[in-house]
Amino acid sequence: MISLRRVTKRFGKRVAVHALNLEVPQGRIFGLLGHNGAGKSTTIGILLGQVYPDEGRVFVAGVDVFADRHHALARVGAIFETPAFYDYLSGATNLRIFCEYTRKGEAKRGKEIVNLVGLEKRIHDRVGTYSHGMRQRLALAQALLPDPQLLILDEPSEGLDPEGMHEIRNLILRLNREWGLTILFSSHLLNEVQQLCSHLAVMQEGRLLFSGEWQQLGLDQSWLWIKVDRQEEAEKRLVGDGLLVGFETDGKGRLQEGRTAADVAKWLVERRFEIKAVTPIERTLEDFYLETVQKDKRVPSSEFQV
């Protein structure tokens, strides 16, 4: 659905995006991750034809965005940066004006979208009376009016309370599963990405560090939390005897391939360690993200937001 080929964008001496190659498969929910300044918003601006790259080519549904922008973006909806509305007009009037600027929409579809985003009871109220969450819903309704095949969302949950985040997450899932939309969204909320995305990309300082299915990231590798009476001795010997690859802090260790928690427990019992815990740990997307970005020593870990 989306293809970026060696896309580079500079702002003066600063390289915002560097030789970026990125493929977003059709029908997927694709997450774009990175700390502030990683190049996520610049990449989305380039995709939407609002930021012109210095090098590279950009395709949406096989159409070159900068050779034929109208055709490429005809079936694309987006929430990019802060959505702007006429606060003194109703939500319905704002949507109607948007349709007149872009393309005529069917009244039946408009009503369906308003119901989908949960604004049917407030759509005729002035937007100036809307909460932040309601404005996000209106922005999503506006993005859906062109009957898109691709939906691009820049930090859709930013500023929302937990209930609002839950509702937006369910809407995204429904749009993908029931409407068949390909969805690209940027976020620094790793829990949101892990719950939503089948694929993701990690960016840092404009460079792509990873792109692919998150299930391939090793998040399902076998990790254990081990607590025994002679902790330091146990950790060294478990690694030395080939049961574990190594340990992180607080007794978190990764099993060697083919080893199990039962193997570790048996080993500890046979060597007369007093076992307090041998507990499997599910590795998270946050673990992978931090490991990935911190491999690049040019950016101190204190600069990352998760």
C-alpha positions in Angstrom: 0.0 0.0 0.0 2.9 2.4 0.9 6.4 2.3 -0.5 9.2 4.8 0.3 12.4 4.3 -1.6 15.6 5.9 -0.3 13.7 9.0 0.9 15.8 11.8 2.4 14.7 15.1 3.8 17.0 17.9 5.1 16.1 21.0 7.0 19.2 23.1 6.7 22.1 21.1 8.0 19.8 18.7 9.9 18.8 15.5 8.2 15.3 14.7 9.3 14.9 11.5 7.3 17.9 9.7 5.9 17.7 7.2 2.9 14.4 5.7 4.3 13.2 2.5 2.7 9.8 1.5 4.1 7.1 -0.9 2.9 3.6 -0.9 4.5 1.6 -4.0 3.4 -2.0 -3.6 2.4 -4.6 -4.5 5.0 -2.3 -4.2 8.0 -2.2 -1.9 11.0 1.3 -0.6 10.9 3.0 1.3 13.7 5.7 3.9 13.3 7.7 4.2 16.5 10.4 6.6 17.6 11.4 9.2 20.2 10.6 12.9 19.6 12.6 14.1 16.6 13.0 10.6 15.2 11.5 11.7 11.9 8.0 10.2 12.2 6.0 13.3 11.5 8.3 14.3 8.7 7.8 10.9 7.1 4.0 11.3 7.4 4.2 14.8 5.9 6.1 13.4 2.9 3.6 10.6 2.5 0.8 13.2 2.4 2.6 15.3 -0.2 2.9 18.2 2.3 6.7 17.9 2.7 8.8 17.6 -0.4 11.8 15.2 -0.1 15.2 16.1 -1.3 15.8 12.6 -2.6 13.8 9.4 -3.2 10.4 8.4 -4.4 7.1 7.8 -2.6 4.2 5.6 -3.8 0.7 5.0 -2.4 -1.2 2.1 -4.0 1.4 2.1 -6.7 1.0 5.8 -7.6 3.9 8.2 -7.3 2.7 10.9 -4.7 4.8 13.7 -6.3 4.1 12.8 -9.9 0.4 12.4 -9.5 -0.6 13.7 -6.0 -4.3 13.9 -6.6 -4.6 10.3 -7.9 -2.2 8.9 -5.2 -4.1 10.5 -2.3 -7.6 10.2 -3.6 -8.4 7.3 -1.2 -6.3 8.4 1.7 -7.6 9.8 5.0 -5.4 11.3 7.6 -5.2 13.0 11.0 -1.9 14.9 10.9 -0.7 17.4 13.5 -3.5 19.3 15.3 -6.9 19.0 13.4 -8.3 22.5 12.6 -12.0 23.2 12.8 -14.4 26.2 12.8 -15.2 26.3 16.5 -18.2 28.5 16.1 -19.8 26.0 13.7 -21.3 22.6 14.5 -19.5 19.3 13.9 -22.0 18.5 11.1 -21.3 21.9 9.3 -17.5 21.4 9.6 -17.8 18.0 8.0 -20.1 19.4 5.2 -17.6 22.1 4.4 -14.8 19.6 4.3 -16.8 17.5 1.8 -17.3 20.5 -0.4 -13.6 21.2 -0.4 -12.7 17.7 -1.3 -15.4 15.5 -2.8 -19.1 15.1 -2.4 -20.1 12.5 0.2 -23.3 10.6 0.5 -25.5 11.6 3.4 -26.0 8.0 4.3 -22.3 7.4 4.6 -21.8 10.6 6.6 -24.4 9.4 9.1 -22.8 6.0 9.3 -19.4 7.5 10.0 -20.8 9.9 12.7 -22.4 6.9 14.4 -19.2 4.9 14.1 -17.1 7.5 16.0 -19.8 8.0 18.6 -20.7 11.7 17.9 -24.4 11.2 16.8 -25.7 13.0 20.0 -23.3 16.0 19.7 -22.8 16.4 16.0 -25.1 19.4 15.7 -23.4 21.2 18.7 -20.7 23.8 18.2 -17.2 22.3 18.0 -16.1 25.0 20.5 -18.0 23.0 23.2 -16.3 19.7 22.3 -13.8 18.0 24.6 -10.4 17.0 23.3 -11.6 13.5 22.9 -14.6 14.6 20.9 -12.4 16.7 18.6 -10.3 13.6 17.9 -13.5 11.7 17.0 -14.5 14.5 14.7 -11.1 14.5 13.1 -11.4 10.7 12.6 -14.8 11.2 11.0 -13.4 13.8 8.7 -10.6 11.4 7.7 -13.1 8.7 6.9 -15.3 10.8 4.6 -13.3 10.4 1.4 -14.0 6.6 1.7 -10.3 5.9 2.2 -8.4 2.6 1.6 -5.5 4.0 3.6 -5.8 5.8 7.0 -2.8 7.7 8.3 -2.9 8.8 12.0 -0.3 10.9 13.7 -0.4 10.3 17.5 -4.2 9.6 17.5 -4.3 8.9 21.3 -2.2 11.9 22.4 -3.9 13.8 25.2 -6.7 11.4 25.7 -7.7 9.9 29.1 -7.5 6.1 29.5 -11.2 5.7 28.4 -10.6 7.8 25.3 -7.5 5.8 24.4 -9.5 2.6 24.8 -12.2 3.8 22.5 -9.8 5.1 19.8 -8.0 1.7 19.9 -11.3 -0.2 19.4 -12.2 2.1 16.5 -8.9 1.5 14.8 -9.3 -2.3 15.2 -12.8 -2.1 13.8 -11.8 0.0 10.8 -9.1 -2.5 10.0 -11.2 -5.7 10.6 -14.6 -4.7 9.4 -13.8 -1.9 6.8 -10.6 -3.5 5.5 -8.6 -0.3 5.9 -4.8 -0.2 5.8 -3.8 1.9 8.8 -0.4 3.6 9.5 -0.1 5.4 12.8 2.8 7.0 14.6 3.0 6.8 18.4 5.3 6.7 21.3 2.8 4.7 23.4 4.3 1.3 23.1 1.4 -0.5 24.8 -1.0 0.9 22.1 1.3 -0.3 19.3 1.7 -3.8 20.8 -2.1 -4.2 21.1 -2.9 -2.9 17.6 -0.1 -3.6 15.2 0.9 -6.6 13.2 3.8 -4.7 11.6 5.9 -1.8 12.8 8.9 0.3 12.0 11.4 1.9 14.5 13.1 5.2 13.6 15.8 7.1 15.2 17.4 10.4 14.0 15.7 9.9 10.7 17.1 6.4 10.1 15.2 3.2 10.0 16.4 0.7 12.7 13.8 -2.0 12.1 10.8 -2.8 9.9 8.7 -5.9 9.9 6.3 -8.1 11.8 6.6 -7.5 15.5 6.1 -11.3 16.1 9.6 -11.7 14.6 11.3 -9.5 17.1 12.0 -12.2 19.6 9.4 -11.0 22.0 8.3 -14.6 22.6 11.8 -15.7 23.5 11.9 -17.6 26.8 12.9 -15.3 29.7 12.8 -16.2 33.4 12.8 -14.3 36.6 15.0 -16.3 39.0 15.4 -15.7 42.7 17.5 -18.0 44.9 19.5 -17.7 48.1 23.0 -17.5 46.4 21.9 -15.2 43.5 25.2 -14.1 42.1 26.7 -17.6 42.2 23.6 -19.1 40.6 23.6 -16.6 37.7 27.2 -17.2 36.9 26.9 -21.0 37.0 23.6 -21.1 35.0 25.3 -19.2 32.2 28.5 -21.2 32.5 26.7 -24.5 32.3 24.7 -23.4 29.2 21.2 -23.1 30.6 20.9 -19.4 30.2 22.3 -17.0 27.6 22.8 -14.2 30.2 21.1 -12.1 32.9 19.8 -8.6 33.1 19.1 -6.8 36.3 16.8 -8.2 39.1 17.4 -11.8 38.1 15.9 -11.6 34.6 17.6 -14.2 32.4 17.1 -15.5 28.9 17.1 -19.3 28.3 19.3 -21.0 25.9 17.5 -22.4 22.9 16.0 -25.7 23.8 16.1 -25.1 27.5 13.0 -24.8 29.7 12.1 -23.4 33.1 11.9 -27.0 34.4 15.5 -27.6 33.4 16.6 -24.6 35.4 14.6 -25.6 38.4 16.0 -29.1 38.4 19.5 -27.7 38.0 19.0 -25.4 41.0 17.6 -28.2 43.2 20.4 -30.6 42.4 22.9 -28.0 43.4 21.1 -27.2 46.6 20.0 -23.7 45.9 17.1 -22.5 47.9 14.5 -21.5 45.2 12.3 -18.5 45.9 11.1 -18.1 42.3 11.6 -19.4 38.8 8.9 -17.5 36.8 8.5 -17.2 33.0 8.5 -13.6 31.8 6.7 -12.3 28.7 9.0 -10.0 26.8 7.2 -6.8 25.7 7.5 -4.4 22.8 9.0 -1.9 25.3 11.9 -4.3 25.9 12.6 -4.6 22.2 12.2 -0.9 21.5 14.7 0.1 24.2 17.2 -2.6 23.2 16.9 -1.4 19.6 17.3 2.3 20.0 20.0 2.0 22.7 22.2 0.0 20.4 23.0 3.3 18.7 25.3 5.0 21.2 25.0 8.4 19.5 21.7 9.1 21.3 21.8 8.9 25.2 19.1 6.7 26.7 17.7 9.6 28.6 16.4 11.2 25.4 14.0 8.4 24.7 10.3 8.6 25.5 8.3 5.5 26.2 
